Amino acid sequence: MPVINPSSPTGVGSEQGANFGPCDNWPYRLLCEVSAESAPITGYAVAMATDLLWSMTGMRFGLCNVTLRPCRRDCYDTFPDGWGMWPQPALIGGQWFNLTCGGCFGDCSCSSVSDFVLPSPVHQILDITIDGTPMVTGSYRLDNNRIVVRTDGGVWPACNDLSVDDGQPGTWTVTATFGEPVPDGGVLAMGELICEIIRGATGGDCRLPAGVTQLIRQGVTIQYPDIGEMFRRGRTGLYLVDMFINTWNPYALRQRSRTYNVDRPTARRTNT
């Protein structure tokens, strides 16, 4: 499982979103009969269909459980002393306040909150562990599918010791389910695509466009779509598949939109 240090308050590294996946094959409902001869390649067809639809819908759908080693959000993280407790003047609602690092005032609240930001979107928080001890459920909440706010009156640790494994003193981790569930339409699109991949792999009559663009036989000319151009436009030539893709990714985006802070360092990624 990847362990990532989101070293800035804007998510993994300097960006506000991240793509984890696909971690599991998408659910599907087959729209054809699979013969005994074709059964051995069905698993490959499911994996291939998952990768294709995940990519062609902008790497948006599918859920992944990922463990992160975050850093607490700081209100004025450009202050030279970093996590020091020197007050910073701030004009809020026409009044001046002295804010210390880590004491953030929300847009709707006059009180400080202790929070940190995860790469979006977060589907569910599974566990938060500090110094090897899991936090009690209800001592924090998830806002806006990415902001984790502490509600038990405590504050998130100021430091995360990345020189030791998680679970040791001085470390803290959050395990969450990231991503969005596959819509119902994706189940049928998977079923149609899997059937055509199986047919193509076993020499059957496959409806996926081949490399031929024109066929002339007995005075009849048949034009076929250019498969390379169709894929560049984010289409496959299959009715249910293209309807699903066009619904959720009409502009053929290659990945989820992100924003970057160019002044931030990139993320640290390790494997465990």
C-alpha positions in Angstrom: 0.0 0.0 0.0 1.5 3.4 -0.9 2.4 5.8 1.9 2.4 9.4 0.8 3.4 12.5 2.5 1.2 15.4 1.5 3.8 18.0 2.4 1.5 20.9 1.8 -2.0 21.9 2.8 -3.3 21.5 -0.7 -3.1 17.7 -0.9 -0.5 15.3 -2.2 2.6 17.4 -2.8 1.3 20.7 -4.3 -1.9 19.5 -5.9 -5.5 19.4 -4.6 -6.4 16.0 -6.1 -4.9 12.7 -6.7 -5.6 9.6 -8.7 -5.4 6.2 -7.0 -6.3 3.3 -9.1 -7.9 1.4 -10.5 -7.3 -0.7 -7.4 -10.0 -3.2 -8.1 -12.0 -4.4 -11.2 -15.2 -2.5 -11.8 -18.5 -4.3 -11.2 -20.2 -5.6 -14.3 -23.2 -7.4 -15.7 -22.4 -9.5 -18.7 -24.7 -8.9 -21.8 -23.6 -12.1 -23.5 -23.1 -15.8 -22.9 -19.6 -16.8 -22.1 -18.7 -20.2 -23.5 -16.6 -22.7 -21.6 -13.8 -22.1 -24.1 -13.8 -18.3 -23.5 -14.1 -18.6 -19.7 -10.3 -18.7 -19.1 -9.8 -15.2 -20.6 -12.8 -13.6 -18.9 -10.7 -12.3 -16.0 -8.2 -10.6 -18.4 -11.2 -9.1 -20.3 -12.6 -7.7 -17.1 -9.2 -6.2 -16.1 -8.8 -4.7 -19.6 -12.3 -3.2 -19.6 -11.7 -1.7 -16.2 -8.5 0.0 -17.2 -10.1 1.3 -20.5 -13.2 2.8 -18.9 -11.2 4.2 -15.9 -8.9 5.9 -18.4 -11.7 7.1 -20.7 -13.7 8.6 -17.9 -10.8 10.8 -16.8 -9.5 8.4 -14.1 -12.5 9.4 -12.0 -14.3 6.3 -10.7 -13.3 3.4 -8.5 -12.5 3.2 -4.8 -9.0 2.7 -3.3 -8.0 2.2 0.4 -4.8 4.2 0.8 -2.7 5.0 3.9 -1.2 8.6 4.0 1.2 10.2 6.3 -0.1 13.8 6.4 1.2 17.1 7.6 -1.1 19.4 9.6 -2.4 22.4 7.8 -0.8 25.7 8.8 -2.5 29.1 8.5 0.7 31.0 7.7 3.1 28.3 6.6 5.4 30.9 4.9 6.5 32.2 8.3 10.2 31.6 8.6 9.9 29.7 11.9 7.6 27.1 10.4 5.6 25.6 13.3 6.8 28.2 15.7 4.3 29.9 18.0 5.1 33.5 17.0 1.8 35.3 16.4 0.9 36.6 13.0 -1.4 39.6 12.5 -4.5 39.0 10.3 -7.4 41.3 9.3 -10.6 39.3 9.8 -14.0 40.9 9.4 -12.5 44.4 9.8 -10.7 43.5 13.0 -7.1 42.6 13.6 -6.3 39.3 15.3 -3.0 37.7 16.3 -2.9 34.1 14.9 -0.5 31.5 15.9 0.6 28.8 13.5 -1.8 25.9 13.3 -4.8 27.9 14.6 -6.8 28.4 11.5 -10.0 30.5 11.4 -12.7 29.2 9.0 -14.7 31.3 6.6 -17.9 30.9 8.8 -16.3 30.6 12.3 -14.5 33.0 14.6 -12.9 30.2 16.5 -9.7 28.3 15.4 -9.9 24.8 14.2 -7.4 22.0 13.9 -7.6 20.4 10.5 -5.6 18.9 7.6 -6.4 18.4 4.0 -6.3 15.1 2.1 -6.2 14.6 -1.7 -9.8 14.8 -3.0 -12.2 13.1 -3.2 -12.3 11.1 0.0 -15.2 8.6 0.2 -14.6 7.6 3.8 -12.1 7.8 6.6 -11.3 4.3 7.9 -8.7 5.0 10.6 -6.5 7.7 12.0 -3.6 6.5 14.2 -1.3 8.8 16.3 1.8 7.3 17.9 0.5 3.9 17.1 -2.8 4.4 18.8 -6.0 4.5 16.8 -8.3 7.5 17.5 -11.8 7.0 18.7 -14.5 7.3 16.1 -16.3 10.6 16.5 -13.3 12.5 17.6 -12.9 13.9 14.0 -15.1 14.6 11.0 -14.7 14.9 7.2 -15.8 18.1 5.5 -16.0 18.7 1.8 -14.7 15.2 1.0 -11.2 16.3 1.9 -10.8 18.4 5.1 -10.4 16.3 8.3 -11.4 18.4 11.3 -10.6 17.4 14.9 -13.6 17.6 17.2 -12.4 16.3 20.5 -10.7 19.6 21.5 -7.2 18.4 20.7 -4.9 19.4 17.8 -3.3 17.4 15.1 0.4 16.7 15.7 2.7 19.4 14.4 5.2 17.0 13.1 5.3 13.6 11.4 8.6 11.7 11.8 9.1 10.2 8.3 12.4 8.7 9.3 10.6 5.8 11.0 7.8 3.5 10.0 4.3 4.4 10.7 2.9 3.2 14.1 6.1 4.4 15.9 6.2 7.3 18.4 6.3 10.7 16.6 4.2 9.4 13.6 0.6 9.7 12.6 -1.3 8.2 9.7 -4.7 8.3 8.1 -6.2 5.4 6.1 -9.1 6.4 3.9 -11.1 5.3 0.9 -10.4 7.6 -2.0 -12.4 8.0 -5.2 -16.0 7.8 -6.4 -18.1 4.7 -6.7 -18.8 3.4 -10.2 -22.2 4.7 -11.4 -24.9 2.1 -12.4 -24.3 2.9 -16.1 -20.8 1.8 -15.7 -22.0 -1.7 -14.8 -23.7 -2.1 -18.2 -20.9 -0.4 -20.1 -18.5 -2.9 -18.5 -20.7 -5.8 -19.5 -20.9 -4.7 -23.2 -17.2 -4.0 -23.4 -16.1 -7.3 -21.7 -18.2 -9.3 -24.2 -16.6 -7.6 -27.2 -13.1 -8.0 -25.8 -13.8 -11.7 -25.3 -15.1 -12.0 -28.9 -12.1 -10.2 -30.3 -9.6 -12.3 -28.3 -11.3 -15.6 -29.4 -11.7 -14.7 -33.1 -15.4 -14.1 -32.9 -17.5 -11.4 -34.5 -16.3 -8.4 -32.5 -18.0 -5.0 -32.8 -15.0 -3.1 -31.7 -13.6 -1.2 -34.7 -10.7 -2.9 -36.4 -7.8 -1.2 -38.2 -9.6 -1.4 -41.6 -11.2 2.0 -42.6 -12.6 1.0 -46.0 -13.8 -2.2 -47.6 -14.8 -2.6 -51.3 -16.5 -5.8 -52.3 -18.6 -6.4 -55.4 -19.0 -2.7 -56.2 -20.1 -1.9 -52.6 -17.9 0.4 -50.5 -18.1 0.3 -46.8 -16.5 2.9 -44.6 -15.3 2.0 -41.1 -14.4 4.5 -38.4 -10.7 5.1 -37.8 -10.1 3.4 -34.5 -7.1 5.6 -33.7 -9.1 8.7 -34.2 -12.1 7.3 -32.2 -9.8 6.6 -29.2 -8.3 10.0 -29.4 -11.8 11.4 -29.1 -12.5 9.2 -26.2 -15.0 6.8 -28.0 -15.1 3.1 -28.7 -17.9 2.7 -31.2 -20.0 0.7 -28.7 -23.4 2.1 -27.9 -23.6 1.6 -24.1 -19.9 2.2 -23.5 -19.9 5.5 -25.5 -23.1 6.7 -23.9 -21.6 6.1 -20.4 -18.3 7.9 -21.4 -20.1 10.8 -23.0 -22.3 11.2 -19.9 -19.4 11.5 -17.4 -16.6 12.7 -19.6 -18.1 14.6 -22.6 -14.9 16.6 -23.2 -12.6 13.6 -23.2 -10.5 14.8 -20.3 -7.5 12.6 -19.6 -7.6 12.9 -15.9 -9.3 14.7 -13.0 -8.8 18.5 -13.0 -6.2 19.7 -10.5 -4.8 22.9 -9.1 -1.1 23.4 -8.2 0.9 25.7 -5.9 4.2 26.2 -7.7 5.9 27.3 -4.5 5.3 23.9 -2.9 7.6 20.9 -2.9 6.5 17.7 -4.6 5.1 14.8 -2.7 7.2 12.1 -1.2 6.0 8.6 -2.2 7.4 5.4 -0.8 6.2 1.8 -0.8 5.5 -0.5 2.2 
